């Protein structure tokens, strides 16, 4: 008999009637399976408990908040167990402590260390449905200090239990039919996806898709847990999240995975940079449209901000087509120049791309800073930076490749040889080039002008931010180099959560005075629109189509950054929703999937 784990969110158990409906579904599933059910607190219970605490004090302790908030799930599990028993189905409710979910001693944001499954297994052998309180655990079986897991905690509890129990499937039941191509509140014709890879889901979840939390996807990916997102209100199959077959992995330290689990390199890139292009809609579309028309595949793309009314665009291609890419750029450069005397095409051949990758990088400030510091300590200067939620890539001089790789492997305790190129869990040629589109309107952009172009500068900047627990998203280093006080300098721009923008500006202003760089600028009126799809690998023209959709709507691109399966553009906040809608339509994502 198979074992499945089902998770029901707060909306699904928001009323007595809904709890009874969930009990009917669980009872039906138990006819052919052993079943563990994880539930959230009813409806807005958690919000109500938070409000009660705030009526007492404006600064409650994290410990007491965990004690308070953990009661919400206890109501749900008891009522669902009663509803199952009323149907004649044997069931028992267990708190996180009773289940043996052991976590870090970090109140309100604990990560799961391990799960003692003995008690659950005994109840399952008796034919009982085990109903578990999500979102909570204990610091140890001796101390019994209650902890909560933070945002997405019930999803995390469910997938972690599925991993620990070796479940055949983890089903996440929610108030939507599954994973949609984009936010249906902003795009009316958003469509249901029948399946998606865990890498794609990880990117979309990190970009704000709220159906699944990145922590839950990370666990599913690490342990190969089959994951399905379904509606609580229908029997439709929902969306399946496909994970690669995992390498053997200990269940001790279950959620305390390595932030970085591999180092990659690519010895075959060449770089083309076009400097001083006009800062107006359509420039990227024209450039990459011509590149796509001649069937040249592009890897990294960055567009950095610069003072005045011009930008720099740089991209990498396979060395074998570098001459062709250069010819294309030189041919169309005259029509893209804002000031012909200033415009410049730069081509670099002796470069390599080194990268760190790992799902555990999400939400952990300091990973990029550690990479930059490691390269700086090894005397390796960074020529290009490109980031995603699960990877940081740097272009460096070819002569420094071996030194860079050795240093990164040592710094991140990677004991396997660096991987040549990106790892693909499956044949991406059969996948659609774009799976989903996301919009993030909650970021701010900071830029540091005229940073000395010396090893260690990026490390100092991002180490200061990490020290303030500020996570950085997009990072772009300009290609244009200016001599200031006899030193070469470049601009560095990056995005952070809007809530962190002022704190980031304050610490960087102090740093700027010590490293002799220029002003620190902040822009909170931005939005990031992204496309995600494992099928874009090796398919020329995806970026060009993205940029053309924005150009057609006269939307100016302020920044560009890419990874293997994601392209992100920063646009004006006022144009964010329009950009999302245009890109969704351009890739025919509003067409029903057959």
C-alpha positions in Angstrom: 0.0 0.0 0.0 1.4 3.4 -1.0 1.9 6.2 1.4 0.8 9.7 0.5 1.1 13.0 2.3 -1.6 15.6 1.8 -1.5 19.2 2.9 -4.5 21.6 3.2 -4.1 25.3 3.6 -6.0 27.7 5.8 -8.7 28.4 3.2 -9.3 24.7 2.7 -10.1 24.2 6.4 -11.5 27.7 7.0 -15.0 26.5 8.1 -16.6 23.5 9.7 -18.2 22.7 6.3 -14.9 22.8 4.6 -13.2 20.6 7.2 -16.0 18.0 6.7 -15.3 18.2 2.9 -11.6 17.7 3.5 -12.4 14.7 5.7 -14.4 13.1 2.9 -11.5 13.6 0.5 -8.9 12.2 3.0 -11.2 9.2 3.8 -11.5 8.4 0.1 -7.8 8.5 -0.4 -7.2 6.2 2.6 -9.1 3.4 0.9 -6.1 2.6 -1.2 -3.3 4.4 0.6 -1.7 5.1 4.0 -2.3 8.8 4.5 -0.6 11.6 6.5 -2.4 14.9 6.5 -0.8 18.3 7.3 -3.0 21.2 7.9 -2.7 25.0 8.4 -4.6 27.1 10.9 -8.2 27.8 9.9 -8.7 30.8 7.6 -7.4 34.0 9.2 -6.7 32.4 12.6 -3.0 33.3 12.5 -3.8 36.9 11.6 -6.2 37.1 14.6 -3.6 35.7 17.0 -1.0 38.2 15.7 -3.5 41.0 16.3 -4.2 39.8 19.8 -0.5 39.9 20.6 -0.2 43.4 19.2 -3.0 44.6 21.6 -0.8 43.4 24.4 2.6 44.7 23.2 4.2 46.2 20.1 7.3 44.1 20.6 6.4 40.5 21.6 9.2 38.0 22.1 9.7 35.5 19.3 9.4 32.7 21.8 6.0 33.7 23.1 4.8 34.4 19.5 5.7 30.8 18.6 3.8 29.6 21.6 0.8 31.6 20.6 0.8 31.0 16.8 1.3 27.2 17.2 -2.1 27.0 18.8 -3.9 27.8 15.5 -2.9 24.5 13.8 -3.9 22.5 17.0 -7.5 23.6 16.5 -7.4 22.5 12.8 -5.9 19.0 13.5 -8.3 18.2 16.3 -11.4 19.2 14.3 -10.2 17.3 11.2 -9.5 14.2 13.3 -13.0 14.4 14.8 -14.5 14.8 11.3 -12.7 11.7 10.1 -13.7 9.7 13.2 -17.3 10.8 12.6 -17.0 9.2 9.1 -15.8 6.0 10.7 -12.2 6.5 9.7 -9.6 5.9 12.5 -7.5 9.1 12.9 -5.3 10.8 15.4 -4.0 14.4 15.6 -0.4 15.1 16.5 1.4 18.4 17.1 4.8 19.0 15.6 6.4 18.1 19.0 4.4 14.8 19.1 5.4 13.9 15.6 9.1 14.6 16.4 9.8 17.5 14.0 13.1 18.7 15.4 14.2 22.2 14.3 16.9 24.8 14.8 16.5 26.9 18.0 15.4 29.9 15.9 12.0 31.1 16.9 9.6 32.2 14.1 12.0 31.1 11.3 13.3 27.7 12.3 14.5 25.2 9.7 13.9 21.5 10.1 16.8 19.4 11.2 15.2 15.9 11.3 11.9 14.1 11.8 11.6 11.2 14.2 9.1 9.1 12.3 8.6 6.2 14.7 5.4 7.4 16.2 3.8 8.2 12.8 4.7 4.8 11.5 3.1 3.1 14.4 -0.2 4.9 13.9 -0.1 4.2 10.1 0.5 0.5 10.8 -2.7 0.5 12.9 -4.7 1.8 9.9 -5.1 5.3 11.2 -4.9 8.6 9.3 -2.3 10.8 11.0 -3.2 14.5 11.1 -0.2 16.7 11.7 0.0 20.3 12.7 2.0 22.1 10.0 4.2 25.2 10.5 5.7 24.0 13.8 8.3 21.8 15.5 10.5 21.7 18.7 14.1 22.5 19.3 14.9 19.0 20.7 13.1 16.1 22.3 14.7 17.1 25.6 13.9 20.9 25.7 10.5 20.7 24.0 10.8 24.4 23.0 8.1 25.1 20.5 9.3 26.7 17.2 7.5 27.8 14.1 8.9 27.6 10.6 7.9 31.0 9.2 6.3 31.8 5.9 5.3 28.7 3.9 5.8 26.6 7.0 2.9 24.1 6.4 4.1 23.4 2.8 7.6 22.8 4.2 6.3 20.5 7.0 4.4 18.4 4.4 7.2 18.0 1.9 9.7 17.3 4.7 7.4 14.6 6.1 7.0 13.1 2.7 10.8 13.0 2.3 11.4 11.5 5.8 8.7 8.8 5.3 9.6 8.0 1.8 6.1 8.8 0.6 5.2 8.1 -3.0 3.6 11.5 -3.4 3.0 14.8 -1.6 -0.2 16.5 -2.6 -0.6 20.3 -1.8 -4.3 21.2 -1.8 -5.1 24.9 -2.1 -7.8 27.3 -3.4 -6.4 27.5 -6.9 -6.4 24.6 -9.5 -2.6 24.3 -9.6 0.3 26.3 -10.9 -0.7 28.9 -13.4 1.4 30.6 -16.1 1.2 33.9 -14.2 -0.8 35.8 -11.6 -4.5 35.5 -12.7 -5.3 38.7 -10.8 -3.1 40.6 -13.3 -3.5 38.5 -16.4 -7.1 37.3 -17.0 -6.1 34.4 -19.4 -3.5 32.8 -17.2 -3.6 29.1 -17.9 -3.1 26.0 -15.7 0.2 24.0 -16.3 -0.2 20.3 -16.2 3.5 19.8 -15.2 6.6 21.8 -14.4 10.2 21.0 -13.5 11.3 21.6 -9.9 14.0 24.0 -11.2 11.4 26.0 -13.0 9.1 26.0 -10.0 12.0 27.0 -7.8 12.6 30.1 -9.9 8.9 31.0 -10.1 8.3 30.5 -6.4 11.3 32.7 -5.6 9.9 35.3 -8.0 6.7 35.5 -5.9 4.5 32.7 -7.1 2.7 32.1 -3.8 1.2 28.7 -4.5 4.3 26.9 -3.3 7.1 28.2 -1.0 10.7 27.9 -2.3 11.6 26.0 0.9 9.1 23.3 0.1 10.3 23.0 -3.6 13.9 22.9 -2.4 13.2 19.9 -0.2 11.2 18.1 -3.0 14.1 18.7 -5.4 16.8 17.6 -3.0 15.0 14.3 -2.0 13.1 13.6 -5.3 9.7 13.9 -3.7 6.9 13.8 -6.4 4.9 16.9 -5.7 1.3 17.7 -7.0 -0.6 21.0 -6.5 -4.3 20.5 -6.6 -7.6 22.3 -5.9 -9.4 21.5 -2.7 -12.7 22.1 -4.5 -12.4 19.7 -7.4 -11.0 16.3 -8.5 -8.9 17.9 -11.3 -5.4 16.5 -11.5 -3.7 19.9 -10.9 0.0 20.5 -11.7 2.8 17.9 -11.2 6.2 19.3 -10.1 8.8 16.9 -11.5 12.1 16.5 -9.6 15.2 14.7 -10.8 16.3 11.4 -9.2 18.2 12.5 -6.1 21.7 11.5 -5.1 21.7 9.6 -1.8 21.3 12.2 1.0 21.0 12.0 4.7 17.8 12.9 6.4 19.7 14.4 9.3 20.0 18.1 8.7 17.0 17.7 6.4 16.5 21.4 5.7 20.0 22.6 6.6 21.4 21.7 3.2 24.4 23.2 1.6 23.7 26.7 0.2 25.9 25.7 -2.7 26.0 22.1 -3.9 28.1 22.5 -7.1 30.6 24.6 -8.9 30.3 24.9 -12.6 32.5 26.4 -15.4 32.3 27.0 -19.1 35.5 27.4 -21.0 33.8 28.2 -24.3 32.3 31.7 -24.0 33.2 34.8 -25.9 31.9 38.2 -24.9 30.5 41.0 -27.0 29.8 44.4 -25.4 28.1 47.3 -27.0 28.7 50.5 -25.1 26.7 53.8 -25.1 23.5 52.6 -26.7 20.5 54.9 -26.3 18.4 54.5 -23.2 15.1 54.1 -25.1 12.5 51.3 -25.9 13.4 48.9 -28.6 17.2 48.9 -28.5 17.6 45.4 -26.9 14.8 44.1 -29.2 16.6 45.3 -32.3 20.0 43.9 -31.3 18.9 40.5 -30.1 16.3 40.2 -32.9 19.0 40.4 -35.5 21.1 37.9 -33.5 18.2 35.5 -33.3 17.4 36.0 -37.0 20.9 34.7 -37.8 20.4 31.7 -35.4 23.1 32.7 -32.9 22.4 31.3 -29.4 23.1 33.7 -26.6 24.0 32.7 -23.0 24.5 35.5 -20.4 22.9 38.9 -21.1 23.4 42.0 -19.0 22.3 45.5 -19.4 23.7 47.9 -16.9 22.5 51.4 -15.9 24.7 54.4 -16.6 24.5 58.1 -16.1 23.1 60.2 -18.9 20.8 58.7 -21.6 22.8 55.6 -22.6 23.4 52.1 -21.4 25.8 49.2 -22.0 24.7 45.8 -23.2 26.9 42.8 -23.0 26.4 39.1 -23.8 28.2 35.9 -24.1 28.1 33.3 -26.9 29.9 30.0 -27.8 33.4 30.9 -29.0 32.7 29.1 -32.3 30.1 31.8 -33.3 31.9 34.8 -31.7 33.1 36.2 -35.0 29.5 35.9 -36.4 28.1 37.6 -33.3 30.7 40.4 -33.5 29.9 41.0 -37.2 26.2 41.3 -36.4 26.8 43.8 -33.7 29.2 45.9 -35.7 26.8 46.0 -38.6 23.9 47.3 -36.6 25.9 49.4 -34.1 25.7 52.6 -36.1 21.9 52.7 -35.9 22.0 52.0 -32.2 24.5 54.7 -31.2 23.4 57.7 -29.2 26.7 59.5 -29.9 28.8 57.8 -32.7 32.0 59.2 -31.3 31.4 57.5 -27.9 30.0 54.2 -29.1 32.2 51.2 -28.9 32.1 47.5 -29.6 34.3 45.4 -27.3 35.0 41.7 -28.0 36.7 39.4 -25.5 37.9 35.9 -26.3 40.1 34.8 -23.4 37.4 34.4 -20.8 35.6 31.7 -18.9 32.4 31.6 -16.9 32.6 30.2 -13.4 29.4 29.7 -11.3 28.1 28.5 -8.0 24.7 26.8 -7.9 22.4 25.4 -5.3 18.7 25.6 -4.2 19.9 26.4 -0.7 21.1 29.8 -1.8 17.5 31.2 -1.6 17.0 33.6 1.2 20.5 33.3 2.6 22.3 36.6 2.5 26.0 36.5 1.9 26.4 33.7 -0.6 27.3 36.0 -3.5 29.5 38.1 -1.2 31.4 34.9 -0.2 31.9 34.0 -3.8 33.2 37.5 -4.6 35.5 37.5 -1.5 36.8 34.0 -2.5 37.7 35.2 -6.0 39.3 38.4 -4.6 41.4 36.4 -2.1 42.6 34.3 -5.0 43.5 37.4 -7.0 40.8 36.9 -9.6 39.1 40.0 -11.0 35.4 39.8 -12.1 34.5 41.0 -15.5 30.8 40.2 -15.6 28.3 39.2 -13.0 24.9 37.5 -13.6 22.6 36.1 -11.0 19.4 34.1 -10.4 17.8 32.8 -7.3 19.8 29.6 -7.5 23.0 30.5 -9.3 25.7 33.3 -9.4 27.9 33.4 -12.5 31.0 35.4 -13.0 33.1 35.9 -16.1 36.8 36.0 -15.4 40.1 35.9 -17.4 40.8 32.4 -18.9 44.2 32.3 -17.2 42.6 32.5 -13.8 40.1 29.7 -14.4 41.8 26.9 -12.5 42.7 29.2 -9.6 39.1 30.4 -9.4 37.6 26.9 -9.5 39.9 25.6 -6.8 39.2 28.5 -4.5 35.4 28.2 -4.9 35.5 24.4 -4.3 37.5 24.9 -1.2 35.4 27.8 0.1 32.1 26.0 -0.4 33.3 22.6 0.6 32.6 21.0 -2.8 34.5 17.8 -3.0 33.5 16.8 -6.5 35.2 18.1 -9.6 33.6 21.3 -11.1 31.0 20.6 -13.7 31.6 21.6 -17.3 28.5 23.6 -18.3 25.0 23.5 -16.7 23.4 20.4 -15.2 20.2 19.4 -16.9 17.9 17.0 -15.1 16.1 16.1 -18.4 16.0 16.6 -22.1 15.0 20.3 -22.3 14.4 20.2 -26.1 11.0 18.7 -25.5 10.0 21.5 -23.1 8.3 24.8 -24.0 10.8 27.7 -24.1 8.8 29.7 -21.6 6.8 28.1 -18.9 5.6 31.0 -16.9 5.9 34.8 -16.4 6.3 36.6 -13.1 6.1 40.2 -11.9 7.9 41.5 -8.7 6.8 45.0 -7.7 8.4 44.9 -4.3 12.0 45.6 -5.2 14.2 48.7 -5.2 17.4 49.3 -7.2 20.6 50.6 -5.7 23.6 51.8 -7.8 27.1 52.6 -6.7 28.9 54.9 -9.1 32.6 54.7 -10.0 33.6 51.7 -7.9 37.4 51.0 -8.3 37.8 48.1 -10.7 40.0 46.1 -8.4 39.7 42.5 -7.0 37.7 42.6 -3.8 35.5 45.5 -4.4 32.3 43.5 -5.1 33.2 41.3 -2.1 33.3 44.4 0.2 30.0 45.8 -1.1 28.0 42.6 -0.7 29.7 41.5 2.5 28.5 44.8 4.1 24.9 44.1 2.9 25.1 40.5 4.1 26.2 41.8 7.5 22.9 43.6 7.7 21.0 40.5 6.7 20.0 42.1 3.4 19.4 39.7 0.5 20.4 40.8 -2.9 18.6 39.7 -6.1 19.9 41.0 -9.5 23.5 42.1 -9.6 25.0 43.8 -12.6 28.5 45.3 -13.1 28.8 47.8 -16.0 31.0 47.1 -18.9 32.1 50.7 -19.4 35.3 51.5 -17.5 36.2 55.1 -16.5 39.4 56.4 -15.1 38.8 58.4 -11.9 41.8 59.6 -9.8 44.1 57.4 -12.0 42.1 54.3 -11.2 39.8 52.3 -13.5 36.2 52.3 -12.2 32.9 50.6 -13.0 29.3 51.0 -11.8 27.6 48.2 -9.8 23.8 48.1 -9.6 21.6 45.6 -7.8 18.1 45.1 -6.5 16.9 44.4 -2.9 13.5 44.2 -1.3 12.0 47.6 -0.9 11.8 47.2 2.9 15.6 46.9 2.9 16.4 49.8 0.6 17.0 52.5 3.1 19.1 50.3 5.4 21.1 49.2 2.3 21.7 52.8 1.2 22.8 53.9 4.7 25.5 51.2 5.0 26.7 51.7 1.4 27.1 55.5 1.9 29.4 54.7 4.8 31.3 52.2 2.7 31.6 54.5 -0.3 33.6 57.0 1.8 36.2 54.3 2.6 36.7 52.8 -0.8 36.7 56.1 -2.7 33.7 55.4 -5.0 31.0 57.8 -6.2 27.5 58.4 -5.1 24.9 55.8 -4.0 21.6 56.0 -5.8 18.2 54.4 -4.9 15.2 54.0 -7.1 12.1 52.4 -5.5 9.9 52.9 -8.6 10.9 49.8 -10.5 9.3 46.4 -11.3 11.0 43.2 -12.4 9.3 41.1 -15.0 10.8 37.6 -15.7 10.3 34.7 -18.0 11.1 31.1 -16.8 11.5 28.0 -18.9 13.9 25.1 -19.0 13.2 24.8 -22.7 14.9 28.1 -23.5 18.3 26.4 -23.2 19.8 26.2 -26.7 16.8 27.9 -28.4 17.9 31.2 -30.1 15.4 34.0 -30.1 13.7 33.6 -26.7 15.3 36.8 -25.3 14.7 38.7 -28.5 11.0 37.8 -28.4 10.8 39.0 -24.7 12.5 42.3 -25.5 10.3 42.8 -28.7 7.1 42.4 -26.6 8.3 45.2 -24.3 9.4 47.4 -27.2 6.0 47.0 -29.0 4.4 48.5 -25.9 7.0 51.2 -25.8 8.3 49.9 -22.4 11.9 50.9 -21.7 14.2 48.2 -20.3 16.4 49.6 -17.5 18.4 46.4 -16.5 18.7 42.9 -17.9 20.1 39.8 -16.3 19.8 36.1 -17.2 20.4 32.5 -16.1 20.1 29.3 -18.1 16.3 29.1 -17.5 15.3 32.7 -16.6 15.5 36.2 -18.1 14.6 39.2 -16.0 14.1 42.8 -17.0 13.7 45.8 -14.8 11.2 48.3 -16.0 9.4 51.3 -14.6 6.9 50.4 -11.8 4.1 52.1 -13.6 4.6 49.8 -16.6 5.0 46.5 -14.7 1.6 45.1 -15.2 1.5 46.1 -18.8 4.8 44.5 -19.3 3.6 41.2 -17.7 0.5 41.1 -19.9 2.5 41.8 -23.1 5.1 39.1 -22.4 2.5 36.6 -21.4 0.7 37.2 -24.7 3.9 37.2 -26.8 4.7 33.6 -25.7 1.1 32.4 -26.2 0.8 31.5 -22.6 -2.9 32.5 -22.6 -3.7 29.6 -25.0 -5.2 26.6 -23.2 -2.7 23.8 -22.9 -4.0 20.6 -24.6 
